């Protein structure tokens, strides 16, 4: 019975780590939604209105970030949007890694080192998740030198949906 408990604890720990990396790119919209929702609630609107306004603010923040990253080709704008999404993810990664390290590591120096490493890894995962959600090229077809240039035209996908983007992108 003890072995089953250890195995299930390990599986649960791995699931929480996967969840941290999967949701890292959504830390900024979550923080924005919670902040706006709590401000709405504290202004006397009530809990239901606070939740609705907070969820709406979080969704708008996520859509605005996705649209800004996908429509602008400037490296500076994309880097700024990536930094905006990576900083809250780094804060969340730091606190999650510090919480895990406080259970496992006895000395404070190593806890801080593991927490900083966790923050950097989670921020990199959020940046990569945001970068890989963007379409390749200039938005007018496939990127130069991509794998779809080497495929016959019958095997190319004609339309690919992009998360939270208005419309469809057609490769011709």
C-alpha positions in Angstrom: 0.0 0.0 0.0 2.9 2.3 0.7 4.4 1.7 -2.7 1.1 2.7 -4.4 1.0 5.9 -2.4 4.6 6.8 -3.4 3.9 6.0 -7.1 0.7 8.1 -7.0 2.5 11.0 -5.3 5.1 10.9 -7.9 2.5 10.9 -10.7 0.7 13.8 -9.1 4.0 15.7 -8.8 4.7 15.2 -12.5 1.2 16.2 -13.4 1.6 19.5 -11.4 4.9 20.2 -13.1 3.4 19.6 -16.6 0.5 21.8 -15.6 2.9 24.6 -14.6 4.6 24.5 -18.0 1.4 24.2 -19.9 -0.2 27.2 -18.2 3.0 29.3 -18.0 2.1 31.4 -21.0 -1.3 32.3 -19.4 0.2 33.8 -16.3 -0.2 37.4 -17.5 -3.9 37.0 -18.5 -4.6 35.3 -15.2 -2.9 38.0 -13.2 -4.7 40.7 -15.2 -8.1 38.9 -14.8 -7.6 38.4 -11.0 -6.6 42.0 -10.5 -9.5 43.4 -12.4 -11.9 41.0 -10.9 -10.8 41.8 -7.3 -10.9 45.5 -8.1 -14.5 45.1 -9.4 -15.5 43.1 -6.4 -14.0 45.6 -3.9 -15.8 48.5 -5.6 -19.1 46.9 -4.5 -20.3 45.1 -7.6 -20.6 41.7 -6.1 -18.9 38.4 -6.6 -20.7 37.3 -9.9 -20.0 40.6 -11.6 -16.4 40.5 -10.4 -15.8 37.0 -11.8 -17.4 37.9 -15.1 -15.4 41.1 -15.5 -12.2 39.4 -14.4 -12.7 36.6 -16.9 -13.4 39.1 -19.6 -10.3 41.1 -18.8 -8.1 38.0 -18.8 -9.5 36.9 -22.2 -9.0 40.3 -23.6 -5.4 40.4 -22.3 -4.7 37.0 -23.9 -6.3 37.9 -27.2 -4.5 41.3 -27.3 -1.2 39.7 -26.7 -1.8 37.0 -29.3 -2.9 39.5 -31.9 0.0 41.9 -31.2 2.5 39.0 -31.5 0.9 37.6 -34.6 0.3 40.8 -36.6 3.5 42.8 -36.0 6.7 41.6 -37.7 9.0 43.9 -35.8 11.4 42.1 -33.6 11.2 44.8 -31.0 7.4 44.6 -30.6 7.5 40.8 -30.5 10.3 40.8 -27.9 8.3 43.3 -25.8 5.2 41.2 -26.0 7.2 38.0 -25.2 8.8 39.8 -22.2 5.3 40.9 -21.0 4.1 37.3 -21.0 7.4 35.8 -19.7 7.8 38.0 -16.6 4.6 36.9 -14.8 5.4 33.3 -15.8 8.9 33.7 -14.3 7.4 35.0 -11.0 5.0 32.0 -10.9 7.8 29.6 -11.8 10.0 31.0 -9.1 7.4 30.6 -6.4 6.4 27.1 -7.6 10.0 25.9 -7.7 10.7 27.5 -4.3 7.7 25.7 -2.8 8.9 22.4 -4.2 12.5 23.0 -3.2 11.5 23.9 0.4 10.1 20.4 0.8 13.2 18.7 -0.7 16.2 20.9 -0.1 17.3 21.7 3.5 19.6 24.7 2.8 18.3 28.2 1.8 21.0 28.9 -0.7 20.2 25.8 -2.8 16.5 26.6 -2.5 17.1 30.0 -4.0 19.2 28.5 -6.7 16.6 26.0 -7.6 13.9 28.6 -7.5 15.8 30.9 -9.8 16.5 28.0 -12.2 12.8 27.2 -12.1 11.9 30.8 -12.9 14.2 30.8 -15.9 12.9 27.5 -17.2 9.2 28.5 -16.9 9.9 31.9 -18.5 11.6 30.2 -21.4 8.7 27.7 -21.7 6.2 30.6 -21.8 8.3 32.5 -24.4 8.6 29.3 -26.6 4.9 28.6 -26.3 4.0 32.2 -27.4 6.6 32.1 -30.2 5.5 28.7 -31.5 1.8 29.8 -31.6 2.7 32.5 -34.2 2.5 31.8 -37.9 5.7 31.5 -39.8 6.8 34.0 -42.4 5.2 37.3 -43.2 1.7 36.1 -43.1 1.5 35.9 -46.9 2.2 32.2 -47.3 4.8 29.8 -46.2 8.1 31.0 -44.9 11.1 30.8 -47.2 12.9 27.6 -46.8 10.2 25.9 -44.8 9.2 22.3 -45.1 6.0 23.2 -47.0 8.1 24.6 -49.9 9.5 21.1 -50.5 6.0 19.4 -50.5 3.9 19.0 -53.6 1.0 21.5 -53.6 -1.6 18.7 -53.1 -0.1 17.7 -49.8 -0.1 21.2 -48.3 -2.7 22.3 -45.8 -4.9 24.9 -47.3 -6.0 26.6 -44.1 -4.6 26.4 -40.6 -6.4 27.9 -37.6 -4.3 30.0 -35.2 -5.3 30.2 -31.6 -7.3 33.4 -30.8 -6.8 34.9 -34.3 -9.7 36.3 -36.2 -10.1 34.5 -39.5 -8.1 31.7 -41.1 -4.7 31.8 -42.7 -4.6 30.4 -46.2 -1.4 29.1 -47.7 -1.4 29.3 -51.4 
